[in-house]
Amino acid sequence: MAITQTPNGVANGAPVLASAQPAELDASKVTVTLAKELKPVPPAADLKFGQVMTDHMMVVSYDPVNGWSTPEIKPYGPLALDPASSCFQYATNVFEGMKAYLDPNGKPRLFRPNKNMARMAMSAGRVALPPFDTNELLKLIKRLVAIEQRWIPTQKGHSLYIRPTIIGTRSSLGVAASDSAVLYVICSPTGPYFRTGARPISLLAVGETVRAWPGGTGGYKLALNYAPTFKPQQYAAKLGYDQCLWLLGEKITEAGAMNFFVVVRRDDGDLDVYTPPLDGTILPGVTRDSILALASAHPSRMVLPNLPPSVRLHASERELTMSELSAWAQEGRLLEAFGVGTAVVVAAIGRIGYEGKDVVLPTHEGGLGPVGRALYERITEIQDGKFDWEDWSVVCE
């Protein structure tokens, strides 16, 4: 029998009850349970990336009937998950990398956090995880950072690393999207990612195994993109290289887990700052986007630190190949190469192994060349709240 809806909310003479909608993520409902005993904060000199966690974490869960639960900020500890959870069986895991800094007034700040939130939502959508309100998640992150403020190191090159993560928790071995999830945020104080000091890192160009391919998931921050890189990385380390330079054919994609940049001298003396384009195989890094914007702004909109206005930069995205890098190096035009990312900020590259030979970059005092150093100094000044630029630095209030 057909059921018709009438304007007064009565169907076939009986009241119609509106079906309950799954709850949206709501930061205003967060409950906070503080740890009774706080951990000692290690000296900054002892910090290694990702090895020490702070006192608290944020956790919220989703189920298809009730939607998002009440968010909790509570003492850091294990999660209880069903062994059949989708995250274990089918790698429905998404994460982000962010950092918090203390500004000169002692206030914690985040760097372009809306970019991270947008990318996290995009990545979660790619593996069909439940959607969430990124504005509400950012409010929860700010609240957590404010609580963990004592963990933010003040030394240059140090910060509080923030790892928002969403995992599928549908407890079934059926091959299907996860309609349940846990979203959590943990924090870790950190120093420099590479503990090589001023020594630039070395890369082994790898094409036999690939990190990403057209139409795949390389442009999303999914856990499944990282595990297949570990074995080639071990091989590179055995040959004396710090990281892999990922190739697709001869085309360069990423350097380790970083976006890749080179500085090439033009015939007219100006400098090109190149990075591979976002073709679906490359993660759209927040630092990558920032480096392109800052390089493009010099010297017309602002002058980068210790880089004369007479040095003109032309930042652009274009395909890069190992043949080109080798030719530019032989011609003396390849001036710098560096990797960028949230964890490393800007890391100098000193040599690239390719087909049994090394492409060797010019050496510079302190590791980074003048362009890489200028970009590093400017971006860290913005992150630390010492240089105001386009509202990139956001106070946690």
Disulfide bonds with the S-S distance in Angstrom:
none
